[in-house]
């Protein structure tokens, strides 16, 4: 996809990976539409990048229900949807979580991205093209102690993206699944708060299976994936075996389903 002049909606755009994505897409000539709860941060960033700001809380189902329509009414058609927003991997024994915390992490990390895809796809089809990026995690391939909720939300998002790709087969909408290990942002701050989680990370670092990757590197690769229509972005590269093993059954199912019509006539 040629990005110059395209509108890219990025959730969780106020900081971290979302901010880096916004800057990188803008560098390519895209018009960025920024979504986050904190209006001040995205308004300033939008002003810097010549984009638009659309404050919204993805934990609020009512706000999410009209978000794509609102962005398109305020800014124009969305060509690329980047579901980047997510709740940090707050660590701790699952039984100690409150019902409200459980509801929030599943809504922000799974339900809202799926709902935004549901809203965006028909609009992209009417315009005969689009691209969807879902930002997941290597935690969706293997769970550390203390990350039961976070890991399962990312596993769900990864599997949802595979299912969406199957639904869209033969249509002019591409998908990219981004699976990330540790990225030095504020989202990692809570990992050390629960010793079993901290010890798990330390072991994987010691085994050199994990290494920090900069948000700018992630942004570069995501933009390149959208441009080239690539299915996956995975970091760190040294841990790519884990998502590849997880992806193997999906690819096998694709082969077994060759020739099956992806949509009812």
KERO-880018 format. One record per residue (C-alpha): residue in three letters; residue number from 1; x, z, y. Coordinates in pm, whole numbers, plus 32768, in hexadecimal, padded with zeros to 4 digits. Each point is the difference from the previous one (the first is absolute). Layout:
KERO-880018
+------+-----+------+------+------+
! code ! pos !   xx !   zz !   yy !
+------+-----+------+------+------+
!  ala ! NUM !    X !    Z !    Y !
...
+------+-----+------+------+------+
***
This chain:
KERO-880018
+------+-----+------+------+------+
! code ! pos !   xx !   zz !   yy !
+------+-----+------+------+------+
!  unk !   1 ! 8000 ! 8000 ! 8000 !
!  unk !   2 ! 807D ! 7FA7 ! 815B !
!  unk !   3 ! 7FED ! 814A ! 80BE !
!  unk !   4 ! 801A ! 7F87 ! 8166 !
!  unk !   5 ! 7EB0 ! 802F ! 80A5 !
!  unk !   6 ! 7F68 ! 80B0 ! 7ED2 !
!  unk !   7 ! 7F55 ! 814E ! 802B !
!  unk !   8 ! 8086 ! 8117 ! 7F21 !
!  unk !   9 ! 7F39 ! 8142 ! 7FDF !
!  unk !  10 ! 80DF ! 8125 ! 7FA0 !
!  unk !  11 ! 7F75 ! 8155 ! 7FA8 !
!  unk !  12 ! 80D5 ! 8137 ! 802E !
!  unk !  13 ! 80B6 ! 7F47 ! 8116 !
!  unk !  14 ! 8055 ! 8126 ! 80E0 !
!  unk !  15 ! 814D ! 8058 ! 7F5B !
!  unk !  16 ! 80E5 ! 7FD0 ! 7ED5 !
!  unk !  17 ! 7FD4 ! 7ECB ! 7F2A !
!  unk !  18 ! 7EC8 ! 7F98 ! 80BF !
!  unk !  19 ! 80B7 ! 7FF9 ! 814B !
!  unk !  20 ! 8122 ! 7F3F ! 7F66 !
!  unk !  21 ! 7F0D ! 7F03 ! 7F6C !
!  unk !  22 ! 7F56 ! 7FD4 ! 8152 !
!  unk !  23 ! 814A ! 7FBD ! 80AD !
!  unk !  24 ! 8075 ! 7F0D ! 7EF4 !
!  unk !  25 ! 7EBB ! 7F39 ! 7FF6 !
!  unk !  26 ! 8001 ! 7FED ! 817C !
!  unk !  27 ! 8164 ! 7F7B ! 7FF6 !
!  unk !  28 ! 7F7D ! 7EE3 ! 7F29 !
!  unk !  29 ! 7F00 ! 7FA7 ! 810B !
!  unk !  30 ! 7ED4 ! 80A6 ! 7F5D !
!  unk !  31 ! 7EF2 ! 80B0 ! 80C8 !
!  unk !  32 ! 7FF3 ! 8166 ! 7F7E !
!  unk !  33 ! 7EC3 ! 80D1 ! 7FF0 !
!  unk !  34 ! 8065 ! 816A ! 7FD1 !
!  unk !  35 ! 7F2D ! 810C ! 7F58 !
!  unk !  36 ! 804A ! 8176 ! 7FF1 !
!  unk !  37 ! 7F5A ! 814A ! 8051 !
!  unk !  38 ! 80EA ! 8044 ! 8125 !
!  unk !  39 ! 7F88 ! 7F1C ! 8115 !
!  unk !  40 ! 811E ! 804B ! 80F2 !
!  unk !  41 ! 8113 ! 7F8D ! 7F15 !
!  unk !  42 ! 7F5D ! 7EB6 ! 7F9C !
!  unk !  43 ! 7F93 ! 7FB3 ! 8164 !
!  unk !  44 ! 8168 ! 8021 ! 8076 !
!  unk !  45 ! 8085 ! 7F34 ! 7EDD !
!  unk !  46 ! 7EF6 ! 7EF5 ! 8031 !
!  unk !  47 ! 805E ! 7FE6 ! 816F !
!  unk !  48 ! 816F ! 7FD9 ! 7FA1 !
!  unk !  49 ! 7FB4 ! 7EF0 ! 7F01 !
!  unk !  50 ! 7EE8 ! 7F47 ! 80B0 !
!  unk !  51 ! 7F09 ! 806D ! 7EF6 !
!  unk !  52 ! 7EBE ! 80C8 ! 7FF5 !
!  unk !  53 ! 7FB4 ! 816A ! 7FA2 !
!  unk !  54 ! 7ED2 ! 806B ! 7F34 !
!  unk !  55 ! 7FF5 ! 817A ! 7FC4 !
!  unk !  56 ! 7F55 ! 8060 ! 7EBA !
!  unk !  57 ! 800C ! 8119 ! 7F04 !
!  unk !  58 ! 8013 ! 7F6F ! 7EA1 !
!  unk !  59 ! 7F84 ! 814A ! 7F73 !
!  unk !  60 ! 7EB3 ! 7FC1 ! 80AE !
!  unk !  61 ! 7F29 ! 7F16 ! 7F2F !
!  unk !  62 ! 7F21 ! 7FAC ! 8128 !
!  unk !  63 ! 8126 ! 7F87 ! 80CF !
!  unk !  64 ! 8090 ! 7F37 ! 7EE1 !
!  unk !  65 ! 7EAF ! 7F5C ! 7FB7 !
!  unk !  66 ! 800D ! 7F33 ! 8141 !
!  unk !  67 ! 8176 ! 7FEB ! 803C !
!  unk !  68 ! 804A ! 7E92 ! 7FAC !
!  unk !  69 ! 7ED4 ! 7F8B ! 80C7 !
!  unk !  70 ! 8060 ! 80D9 ! 8127 !
!  unk !  71 ! 8167 ! 7F82 ! 8003 !
!  unk !  72 ! 7F8C ! 7E97 ! 7FEF !
!  unk !  73 ! 7F01 ! 803A ! 8115 !
!  unk !  74 ! 8108 ! 80A1 ! 80DE !
!  unk !  75 ! 8130 ! 7F29 ! 7FAB !
!  unk !  76 ! 7FA4 ! 7ED2 ! 7F2F !
!  unk !  77 ! 800E ! 7F8E ! 7E94 !
!  unk !  78 ! 80E5 ! 80C0 ! 7F15 !
!  unk !  79 ! 80E3 ! 7F1A ! 7F3A !
!  unk !  80 ! 80D3 ! 810C ! 7F57 !
!  unk !  81 ! 7F8A ! 815B ! 7F9C !
!  unk !  82 ! 8113 ! 8100 ! 7FC0 !
!  unk !  83 ! 7F7A ! 813C ! 7F5E !
!  unk !  84 ! 8129 ! 80DC ! 8054 !
!  unk !  85 ! 7F58 ! 814A ! 805F !
!  unk !  86 ! 801C ! 8116 ! 7F05 !
!  unk !  87 ! 8004 ! 8178 ! 7FE9 !
!  unk !  88 ! 8156 ! 8093 ! 7FC6 !
!  unk !  89 ! 805E ! 8075 ! 7EA3 !
!  unk !  90 ! 7FAC ! 816D ! 8042 !
!  unk !  91 ! 8097 ! 80B0 ! 7ED5 !
!  unk !  92 ! 7F7C ! 812C ! 7F47 !
!  unk !  93 ! 7F40 ! 8061 ! 7EC8 !
!  unk !  94 ! 7EBE ! 7F36 ! 7FF7 !
!  unk !  95 ! 7F29 ! 812F ! 7FB0 !
!  unk !  96 ! 8064 ! 8095 ! 814F !
!  unk !  97 ! 7F72 ! 7EDC ! 80C6 !
!  unk !  98 ! 7EBC ! 8027 ! 80BF !
!  unk !  99 ! 7ED9 ! 7F1A ! 7FB3 !
!  unk ! 100 ! 801E ! 7F76 ! 8160 !
!  unk ! 101 ! 8170 ! 7FA4 ! 7FCD !
!  unk ! 102 ! 7FB1 ! 7F4F ! 7EB8 !
!  unk ! 103 ! 7EE6 ! 7F3B ! 80A1 !
!  unk ! 104 ! 80D9 ! 7F9E ! 8129 !
!  unk ! 105 ! 812C ! 7F7D ! 7F3E !
!  unk ! 106 ! 7F2E ! 7F27 ! 7F1A !
!  unk ! 107 ! 7F33 ! 7F7A ! 8121 !
!  unk ! 108 ! 8128 ! 7FA9 ! 80DE !
!  unk ! 109 ! 80E6 ! 7F7F ! 7EEF !
!  unk ! 110 ! 7F07 ! 7F45 ! 7F23 !
!  unk ! 111 ! 7E98 ! 7FEA ! 8077 !
!  unk ! 112 ! 8044 ! 7F92 ! 8165 !
!  unk ! 113 ! 80FE ! 7EEF ! 7FA6 !
!  unk ! 114 ! 7F10 ! 7F77 ! 7EFA !
!  unk ! 115 ! 7EE1 ! 8005 ! 80FA !
!  unk ! 116 ! 80CE ! 7F4D ! 8108 !
!  unk ! 117 ! 8055 ! 7EF3 ! 7F00 !
!  unk ! 118 ! 7E8E ! 7FE0 ! 7FAC !
!  unk ! 119 ! 7FB2 ! 7FC9 ! 816F !
!  unk ! 120 ! 8124 ! 7F14 ! 8044 !
!  unk ! 121 ! 7FEA ! 7F12 ! 7ED7 !
!  unk ! 122 ! 7EB5 ! 7F53 ! 8059 !
!  unk ! 123 ! 8077 ! 7FCC ! 8164 !
!  unk ! 124 ! 814A ! 7F6E ! 7F8A !
!  unk ! 125 ! 7F49 ! 7F1B ! 7F0E !
!  unk ! 126 ! 7F23 ! 7F7C ! 8117 !
!  unk ! 127 ! 813E ! 7FA8 ! 80BF !
!  unk ! 128 ! 809E ! 7F6D ! 7EC5 !
!  unk ! 129 ! 812F ! 80E2 ! 7FF2 !
!  unk ! 130 ! 8096 ! 8159 ! 8018 !
!  unk ! 131 ! 80F2 ! 80FA ! 7F6C !
!  unk ! 132 ! 7FD8 ! 816B ! 7F94 !
!  unk ! 133 ! 811F ! 80F8 ! 7FE4 !
!  unk ! 134 ! 7FCA ! 814E ! 7F53 !
!  unk ! 135 ! 8116 ! 80FF ! 8027 !
!  unk ! 136 ! 801F ! 80D1 ! 7EC4 !
!  unk ! 137 ! 8115 ! 80D3 ! 7F6A !
!  unk ! 138 ! 80E6 ! 801D ! 7ED5 !
!  unk ! 139 ! 7F4C ! 814B ! 7FCE !
!  unk ! 140 ! 7EE5 ! 7F2D ! 7F76 !
!  unk ! 141 ! 80E2 ! 7FA1 ! 7EDC !
!  unk ! 142 ! 8071 ! 815F ! 7FA4 !
!  unk ! 143 ! 7F8A ! 8153 ! 8077 !
!  unk ! 144 ! 80DD ! 8120 ! 806A !
!  unk ! 145 ! 7F80 ! 8167 ! 7FE7 !
!  unk ! 146 ! 7F43 ! 8060 ! 8137 !
!  unk ! 147 ! 7F92 ! 7E9D ! 804F !
!  unk ! 148 ! 7ED3 ! 7FD8 ! 7F19 !
!  unk ! 149 ! 7F10 ! 7F95 ! 8111 !
!  unk ! 150 ! 80F3 ! 7F28 ! 80C3 !
!  unk ! 151 ! 8087 ! 7F4D ! 7ECC !
!  unk ! 152 ! 7EA6 ! 7FB6 ! 7F79 !
!  unk ! 153 ! 7F8B ! 7F71 ! 814C !
!  unk ! 154 ! 8127 ! 7F13 ! 8008 !
!  unk ! 155 ! 7FCB ! 7F9C ! 7E94 !
!  unk ! 156 ! 7E96 ! 7FB3 ! 805A !
!  unk ! 157 ! 8065 ! 7F30 ! 812F !
!  unk ! 158 ! 80FA ! 7F39 ! 7F32 !
!  unk ! 159 ! 7F01 ! 7FB9 ! 7EEF !
!  unk ! 160 ! 7EF7 ! 7FAB ! 8104 !
!  unk ! 161 ! 80EB ! 7F00 ! 809A !
!  unk ! 162 ! 8035 ! 7F5E ! 7EAB !
!  unk ! 163 ! 7E88 ! 7FF0 ! 7FCC !
!  unk ! 164 ! 7FCB ! 7F71 ! 815A !
!  unk ! 165 ! 8106 ! 7EF7 ! 7FB9 !
!  unk ! 166 ! 7F3F ! 7FA0 ! 7EC5 !
!  unk ! 167 ! 7EBC ! 7FE6 ! 80C5 !
!  unk ! 168 ! 80A8 ! 7F26 ! 8106 !
!  unk ! 169 ! 80A6 ! 7F13 ! 7F09 !
!  unk ! 170 ! 7FDB ! 7E9C ! 807C !
!  unk ! 171 ! 7F8C ! 806D ! 815A !
!  unk ! 172 ! 80CC ! 7FDE ! 8141 !
!  unk ! 173 ! 804E ! 8175 ! 801E !
!  unk ! 174 ! 814A ! 808F ! 7F87 !
!  unk ! 175 ! 8059 ! 8169 ! 7FB4 !
!  unk ! 176 ! 8141 ! 80C7 ! 8010 !
!  unk ! 177 ! 802E ! 8150 ! 7F58 !
!  unk ! 178 ! 8111 ! 80D5 ! 809E !
!  unk ! 179 ! 808D ! 8111 ! 7F1D !
!  unk ! 180 ! 80F1 ! 80EB ! 80AC !
!  unk ! 181 ! 80E0 ! 8120 ! 7FAB !
!  unk ! 182 ! 8080 ! 80F3 ! 8108 !
!  unk ! 183 ! 7FFB ! 7F78 ! 8161 !
!  unk ! 184 ! 8096 ! 80EA ! 8108 !
!  unk ! 185 ! 7EC6 ! 804D ! 80C9 !
!  unk ! 186 ! 7F36 ! 8137 ! 8053 !
!  unk ! 187 ! 7F34 ! 7FC4 ! 7EC3 !
!  unk ! 188 ! 8121 ! 8083 ! 7F2D !
!  unk ! 189 ! 8018 ! 814C ! 80B7 !
!  unk ! 190 ! 7F10 ! 80B4 ! 7F15 !
!  unk ! 191 ! 80B8 ! 7FA4 ! 7EC0 !
!  unk ! 192 ! 80F3 ! 8124 ! 8019 !
!  unk ! 193 ! 7EE7 ! 80FD ! 8030 !
!  unk ! 194 ! 7FB8 ! 8018 ! 7E89 !
!  unk ! 195 ! 8131 ! 8042 ! 7F26 !
!  unk ! 196 ! 7F98 ! 7F38 ! 7ECB !
!  unk ! 197 ! 7FC6 ! 7ECD ! 80D9 !
!  unk ! 198 ! 8145 ! 8033 ! 80BF !
!  unk ! 199 ! 80C3 ! 802B ! 7EBB !
!  unk ! 200 ! 7F64 ! 7EC1 ! 7F73 !
!  unk ! 201 ! 806E ! 7F35 ! 812D !
!  unk ! 202 ! 815C ! 8098 ! 7FF2 !
!  unk ! 203 ! 8026 ! 7F9F ! 7E94 !
!  unk ! 204 ! 7F9C ! 7E96 ! 803F !
!  unk ! 205 ! 80EE ! 7FEF ! 8127 !
!  unk ! 206 ! 8114 ! 8094 ! 7F26 !
!  unk ! 207 ! 7FB9 ! 7EFA ! 7EF4 !
!  unk ! 208 ! 8015 ! 7EFC ! 8115 !
!  unk ! 209 ! 7EA8 ! 7F7C ! 7FA5 !
!  unk ! 210 ! 7F88 ! 804E ! 815F !
!  unk ! 211 ! 80A7 ! 7FBE ! 8149 !
!  unk ! 212 ! 7F7E ! 8000 ! 8164 !
!  unk ! 213 ! 7F90 ! 7EB2 ! 808D !
!  unk ! 214 ! 7FC8 ! 7FCF ! 8174 !
!  unk ! 215 ! 7EA9 ! 7FB0 ! 808A !
!  unk ! 216 ! 8098 ! 7ECC ! 80A8 !
!  unk ! 217 ! 806D ! 7F77 ! 7EAE !
!  unk ! 218 ! 7EA1 ! 8032 ! 7F7B !
!  unk ! 219 ! 7F6A ! 7F55 ! 8130 !
!  unk ! 220 ! 80EB ! 7ED6 ! 7FDE !
!  unk ! 221 ! 7FA2 ! 7FCE ! 7E94 !
!  unk ! 222 ! 7E8A ! 802A ! 8038 !
!  unk ! 223 ! 7FFF ! 7EFD ! 8116 !
!  unk ! 224 ! 80C6 ! 7F14 ! 7F22 !
!  unk ! 225 ! 7F09 ! 803A ! 7EE2 !
!  unk ! 226 ! 7ED9 ! 7FA5 ! 80DD !
!  unk ! 227 ! 80B4 ! 7ECB ! 807C !
!  unk ! 228 ! 8056 ! 7F8E ! 7E9F !
!  unk ! 229 ! 7EC8 ! 807E ! 7F4D !
!  unk ! 230 ! 80C2 ! 80E9 ! 7F1D !
!  unk ! 231 ! 7F41 ! 80EF ! 7F1F !
!  unk ! 232 ! 80EA ! 812C ! 800F !
!  unk ! 233 ! 80F2 ! 80C0 ! 80D9 !
!  unk ! 234 ! 80BD ! 8117 ! 7F4E !
!  unk ! 235 ! 80FD ! 80FA ! 8086 !
!  unk ! 236 ! 80F5 ! 8086 ! 7FA1 !
!  unk ! 237 ! 806D ! 7ED8 ! 7F2C !
!  unk ! 238 ! 80B5 ! 80E4 ! 7F0D !
!  unk ! 239 ! 7EB3 ! 809B ! 7F9A !
!  unk ! 240 ! 7F4F ! 7EB2 ! 7FD3 !
!  unk ! 241 ! 7FF4 ! 802F ! 7E86 !
!  unk ! 242 ! 7EE7 ! 80FF ! 8022 !
!  unk ! 243 ! 7F04 ! 7F21 ! 80B6 !
!  unk ! 244 ! 806A ! 7EDA ! 7F29 !
!  unk ! 245 ! 7FA6 ! 80C6 ! 7EC7 !
!  unk ! 246 ! 7EB6 ! 8066 ! 809F !
!  unk ! 247 ! 7FBA ! 7E98 ! 8063 !
!  unk ! 248 ! 8049 ! 7F75 ! 7EA4 !
!  unk ! 249 ! 7EA6 ! 804E ! 7F6D !
!  unk ! 250 ! 7F5A ! 7F66 ! 8133 !
!  unk ! 251 ! 80C8 ! 7EC0 ! 7FDA !
!  unk ! 252 ! 7FB4 ! 7FFD ! 7E89 !
!  unk ! 253 ! 7E8C ! 801E ! 8046 !
!  unk ! 254 ! 801E ! 7EDE ! 80F8 !
!  unk ! 255 ! 8092 ! 7F2A ! 7EE9 !
!  unk ! 256 ! 7EED ! 8063 ! 7F0C !
!  unk ! 257 ! 7EF8 ! 7FAA ! 8106 !
!  unk ! 258 ! 808D ! 7EA7 ! 804D !
!  unk ! 259 ! 7EDD ! 7F0F ! 801F !
!  unk ! 260 ! 7EFA ! 810C ! 803D !
!  unk ! 261 ! 7F41 ! 7FB8 ! 8141 !
!  unk ! 262 ! 8049 ! 8111 ! 8102 !
!  unk ! 263 ! 7EA8 ! 7FE9 ! 80A2 !
!  unk ! 264 ! 7E99 ! 7FC9 ! 7F94 !
!  unk ! 265 ! 7F71 ! 7EB3 ! 806C !
+------+-----+------+------+------+
***
